[in-house]
Structure formats: structure tokens, C-alpha cells
Amino acid sequence: MSIAIIGLLVLLACAFAVDSHAEPRIWAVGESVRVDPVTARVIEQRPGESTHVVTVPVRLQGARNETVAFQVIVEDQDGEIRDLDIDFPELRGPATLARGPNISIFREWYVHLRTPSAHDRAREITHAYEAWFPVARYERRLVASLGPGWYPDPLVPLDGPLASRLSAHATSLPSRDNPVPGQRAQGFWIDVWIPPGTPPGRYAGEVVVTADGTHPRLAVRLEVLPVDLPDESLGHAGLGSISYEFVGRHLAGIGPGAVQDLYRLMHRHRLSLDALFLHPEWRDGEIDWSEYDELVGPLLDGSAFSERAGYDGPGRDRPVARFVLPLDWSWPVSYGAAGHDEAFVDSLRQVEAHILERGWTRTQWSVFINLTDEPHRPEDFAMIREYGDLIRSARLSRPELFRYRIDAGAFKSIGQEIPGWDVHRIFAEVGDEVDIWDCCASVEHFPMDELAGRLARHPDEEAWFYFSNAAGEPAVGSLLIDGEALGPRTWGWIVWRYGLSAGVSWEVGVPSARCLREPDCSGFGLHGDASIVYLADSLGAPGAVLPSIRLKGLRRGAEDHQVLLLVARERGRDLADAYAYRLVPRALDDRLVRNMPGAWEHDADEWDEAREQMGLILAGRLEPPPVDELRDAAPPVEIPPLGLTRRAALIPAALLVLLLIVLAVATERGRRRLRARADGSTSR
């Protein structure tokens, strides 16, 4: 009997030991903030602002042909969960949205930033304009940074074909393959794709977390609106990326599958990709199209985005919106070599003939000559004219299919590079050749007033902005890891606000697997620069790419842009413009100065509320607010003294010190003279 009692006590003790680990807390945030894995606090939270924690149940709203997203945070005070898993099997309503085809879950991977983003010659300073916004100086410019620490950014899929290839699995906290010292929170990103034809109405489901035998749950509610985001304007916001090396010189070397997988990822996020150095074989004046067609043909006829190709997302069966012609300064014959001009013109004709033969006419083709990138010498502009003359001399039968793009760096500031030049001189030099003016997104370089005037006179031309290591706030939201998560979302709104055609990153990825652990892998001292996707080589999937939270932010901005487009079509452009002004009263170089934060609304909750309001207006369930009321609610724009460089800001203080020194010297001389006079009268 005593043995049985002892055995029972042992069993009870074991049961108590298993249950002694408290059930972890699970909660949610939206898609425009991030959570610190160590403190379990929202990284972007400012003093006096809400915590950004989503109330339970999680409430989502979306149109058909849209992806909505949220983040689930698993928090454990002890910071130790040996067995961790997550599931979100379905949302049930008038139809069923299921995990796999409609619901995708990603584990958030954390990268450690030991210093704020800054050029290697920069030093960290404190920004006196807004104490919450620590920044670093990049030469004469301040780089918006939320400071060092651990940030979620790469997203490791737990669903789909790539998930089965990866060696990374979220099985514990801290993670065994992505350890974070002192970690107490693990984030999971959840996408919900609402396909065309989904019945509108209310849907419900539960996120279920398994943590060491406990099963905490999080209720989710989705309202599908009777509204459809259009496919015909896919890429209308023009957001995306250029690629110099990552696609043409890295993924293309792996094979067509790697290139097409990346394009599918971008297409699914409503983003374009302008990749250079994708060349067919050219020999003795003849082009062999076989390898080129295998590599890019499915992108241009839409078959890469078909159900057969495993694609489900916006723009199914539709080709890419934009693509770069294979011709450049080094193909088919290098610039300056004998026969270059003739080979260029003849190959351009062959390229057009092949495009027409294959029916690749739903894509907008661009000519970009990388040798004239960021022109800053008279001879650079002469070369732009030279290539324009070559394009014209080809006498193409469908010239409207092709657009000549230049990437202008020091556009507004060209006078600092070429004395006596200004923007209007550039227009005079190359305006007859250029169709697309792609300008650096910096208050020093982007000439909004001049471009607006140019586009008014030449409505067939386009203006883009690009994000590089000289771009960022206050011109556009930061694309760096330690910028606010809202930054990429602002792009779609800025494109709408100023009537642009595109906003692009200067590069999509860095061909190095170390970026997963070394976020400054581009080498500029700017974390995440030139990498909005990550190679998964170190996780067992060579050539595969992982999305980032910043890529998701660009998608959110592109989808917001589509909603603005629908509002303008159905309720008038004035209302759409008022919503854009409400959140982004100024950007680019619109009466802004360097060294100040972006002039847009920085509270992510305000952006979500505006998006929800526009959805209800489109569904006919909310009367639009007065346009003036929206515009009056825009955040005030204050130009801080630190709009000057720090050196310039010290000039008044230096002058004051100099004046005090002069006064002190004059006072001392006056005292000496008085003493001398007094001594003289005494001696008399």
C-alpha cells in the first residue's frame, strides 16, 4: 500500500512539474511596427503613444485580391520554451480561407545591429528636434535610425515549397539556430491572401500556439469587403527595385528557377523588378534566344505566374509590368569598341522583332545604360544623347513599347558638379531623349517643382524616385532595418501624393549568405541597404530567397496606393488626395530641409485607420469626411534649426563667442587707459 501511495505521489509531482511552466502570453500587432525580442516592447513606440498592441480578437479588413497581415508575438517571462509551434488552420465564413493557399505563416528571424546605421565616416549624435528619434550623421546628412539592438526582418516561411527545403524551424525560445541573448518574445508574421471571387462577409478563426504542452489561442476576425483591388493596374504604384548584380550576375548563374522564384515573390507583393545584365547570346551579329527565352520568357508571357507554376496571388497569368531590355553599354559590344554603334542599333531591331514575335507586348520595356548612371560631367550627358540618337536611328516599328530611363543622382544639385548648370540645363541637354527621370530621393537632389513643370508640359514622360545610400528622410521613408517599419509603406503614398510613376530601391539583394547574420552586408555602414530579400543558402536552400518585413511594408504601400486609386475613381480625386495629404503633407524636397525627420504621420495606427476608413467608403458603409477636415488633420510641419548642418548650426554660436571676446578685449583696453590716465594725474 505504501508503495502505491509513493507511486501516486511521484506521478502527481511529475504532473505538477510539467504544468509548472506558466502558459506563455500571446498577443498581436499590425504590419507597420515591430517587437523587440528582448524587451517584448514595440520598437517604434514613442512617448505618449499607444502600445500598438492589437485588441482581442484581432480584427482585419481587406478587399478581394488583397493580402492583409498581422504579427503574433509569443512572450514568455522565463524566456524558455523547449517546444514551440504555431498554427492558423483557417478562417471560416461565407467561404473558407485555409492555410496553404490563403494563409501563410513566417517565423521572424532577428538580426543584431551593434551600431546605428551610419556611413563608416559617421558618428552617432543626438537629434534635438525629436528626442525619441536617435539618428546618425552620414557626412552632411542625418540617417534616421531607431538605434542599435535586435530587429526582426528576414522572414522564414513555415508554408509552401521553400519551407520543406529549409533547415530552419521554430522549435524553441530562444531559437537554436537564431539565438538572441535574453530573448523573451518570438514573432510570427501571418499573411492572409483574399483571392478574387471571395464572398464578402465576416470570417472567423483562431491562431493556436503550442508551447511545452500548453495551447494558448488568439481569436481572429476578418471582414472581406465587396471591393476588388484591380489587376489591370498591377504595378501601377511602380514600387519595386532595380538590380545591378543580384539577379543578372548571381541568380541567373544558378538557373532559371532561381530567377523566376524571385520574380514570383516580387509579383506576389505587387512589386516590379528592373534587372540588368540579363543578356542573350550574341555572336557575329546574330542573337541566340534559346537560353534567354528559357530564363525570362515565362515572366513575359505570364506563365511564371500561373496556377501550374504554383503561383497564387495578385496578377495571376499576367506578365511583369516592367522589364529592362538586354542592351546596355557592354552588350552586344562594349562602348568605345569598334562596331559598337552598328551592333547596338542592329541588336535593338532584333530585340524588338523578337518581342513582337513572342507577343511580349503587355510589358513596358525600358532602355537603361548603366555607364551613364548618376551623370555628373558634361560628357555623361553627351553619352545620354548619343544613346538616344542610336535608339532613334533604329526606327523601331513600335517605339511606344520602349522607354529610355536615366538615373539622375545630383539632379537638383548639378551646379555643384558642373558650374553654371541647373535642372533646366539638364532638360535642355537631354530632354529630347529621356522618357523616365529617375531621381535620388533626397531633399538635396530631387527637383520636384522642376519635374512637376516638366511633366505638365510633357505628360508622356515619367518621374521616379530611387532609394540609395544618399536617400531617406525627410524625402521618403527609410528602407533601412533600423528605420521605422512604417518607412517602406510611405512610398506608395508619396508616389500618389506627387503624381510619380515609381519608387524603387537601388538593389534588391546582396549575393552573400552572411546577410542573415551581418545586416551591414552591403558594406556602406547602412543596415539592410541594397537587400530587401535574403539568400537562404545558410539555411540549406542555395539560391532561394527569403522575404523581409521591409518587403512586406512596400507591399502594404502598393496596396494602399491601389485603394487610393479606387477612391479617386469612385469618389473623386479630391478625396483620395486629401487622405494622402492627411498622412503625408510633405515629402521629397517639398519645402523641406535635410537633417529633419519625415514630415508624415509617424503613428502607424493612424495609417491603419485611414486605410480602414477608405475601405468602408468604397463598400458604401461610411460617408466620406469633408476634404478640408482631412487636410486639417495632417500633422504640422516644423522646420527645425537642425535643418542646417551641424557645422552651420554652430556658426551663430561661434559669432557670439567672437563678439564676446572682442567686447572683453575692448573692455580690458579701456580699463588700462583709465588706469594710465589716473596714474598720470597723480604724478602731476
DALIN-V873348 format. One record per backbone hydrogen bond with DSSP energy under -0.5 kcal/mol. CO is the residue of the C=O (numbers start at 0). NH is the residue of the N-H. Records with the same first field share a line. If there is no record, write none. Layout:
CO=NH / NH
This chain:
0=4
1=5
2=6
3=7
4=8
5=9
6=10
7=11
8=12
9=13
10=14
11=15
12=16
13=17
14=18
15=19
17=20
19=21
24=74
26=72
27=53
28=70
33=42 / 43
35=39
36=183 / 184
40=35
41=44
45=48
51=29
53=27
57=59 / 220
59=222
61=224
62=65
63=228
65=67 / 193
67=191
69=189
70=28 / 72
71=73 / 187
72=26 / 74
73=185
74=24
75=78
80=172
82=211
84=209
86=207
88=98
90=96
91=203
94=92
95=97
96=90
97=101 / 102
98=100
101=192
102=99
103=190
104=157
105=188
106=155
108=152
110=112 / 150
111=113
112=148
118=121
122=136
124=134
125=127
129=132
131=133
133=144
134=124
135=142
136=138
137=140
140=137
141=143
142=135
148=112
150=110
152=548
153=108 / 155
154=156
155=106
159=163
160=164
161=164 / 165
162=165
168=170
170=83
172=80
177=174
179=182
183=75
185=73
186=107
187=71
188=105
189=69
190=103 / 192
191=67 / 193
192=194
193=64 / 65
194=197
200=223
202=221
203=91
204=219
205=207
206=208 / 217
207=86
208=210
209=84
210=213
213=210
215=208
217=206
218=57
219=204
220=59
221=202 / 223
222=61 / 224
223=200
224=226
226=63
230=233
232=235
234=237
237=502
238=271
239=504
240=273
242=275
244=248 / 249
245=250
246=251
249=252 / 253
250=253 / 254
254=257 / 258
255=259
256=260
257=261
258=262
259=263
260=264
261=265
262=266
263=267
264=268
265=268 / 270
266=269
271=240
272=274
273=242
276=278
280=287
282=285
285=282
286=288
287=280
288=292
289=293
290=294
291=295 / 296
292=296
295=298 / 299
296=299 / 300
297=301 / 303
298=319
301=304
302=305
304=316
305=310
306=309
312=315
314=317
320=363
322=365
327=330
328=334
330=327
333=336
336=339
338=342
339=343
340=344
341=345
342=346
343=347
344=348
345=349
346=350
347=351
348=352
349=353
350=354
351=355
352=356
353=357
354=358 / 359
358=360
362=364
363=322
364=402
365=324 / 367
366=404
367=369
368=371
369=372
371=374
376=379 / 380
377=381
378=382
379=383
380=384
381=385
382=386
383=387
384=388
385=389
386=390
387=391
388=392
389=393
390=393
391=394
395=398
397=400
398=401
400=364
402=366 / 404
403=434 / 435
404=368
405=407 / 437
406=373 / 408
407=439
408=410
410=413
412=415 / 416
413=416 / 417
416=418
417=420
421=425
422=426
423=427
424=428
425=429
426=430
429=432 / 433
434=461
435=405 / 437
436=438 / 463
437=407
438=465
439=441
440=471
441=444 / 445
444=411 / 446
445=447
446=450
447=451
448=452
449=453
450=454
451=455
452=456
453=457
457=460
461=436
462=500 / 501
463=438
464=503
465=440 / 467
466=505
467=470
471=474 / 475
473=598
474=587
479=482
481=145
483=486
485=489
486=489 / 490
487=490
488=491 / 492
489=493
490=494
491=495
492=496
493=497
494=499
495=498
501=464
502=239
503=466
504=241
507=531 / 532
509=511
511=514
512=515
513=516 / 517
517=520
518=527
519=522
524=117 / 526
525=528
526=480
527=530
531=547
533=545
535=538 / 540
536=539
538=166
540=543
543=535
545=533
546=154
547=551
548=552
549=553
550=554
551=555
552=556
553=557
554=558
555=559
556=560
557=561
558=562
559=563
560=564
561=565
562=566
563=567
564=568
565=569
566=570 / 571
567=571
571=574 / 575
572=576
573=577
574=578
575=579
576=580
577=581
578=582
579=583
581=634
582=600
586=589
588=590
601=603
602=605 / 606
603=607
604=608
605=609
606=610
607=611
608=612
609=613
610=614
611=615
612=616
613=617
614=618
615=620 / 621
616=619
625=629
626=630
627=631
628=632
629=632
630=633
635=637
637=639
639=642
640=643
644=648
645=649
646=649
647=650 / 651
649=653
650=654
651=655
652=656
653=657
654=658
655=659
656=660
657=661
658=662
659=663
660=664
661=665
662=666
663=667
664=668
665=669
666=670
667=671
668=672
669=673
670=674
671=675
672=676
673=677
674=678
675=679
676=680
677=681
678=682
679=683
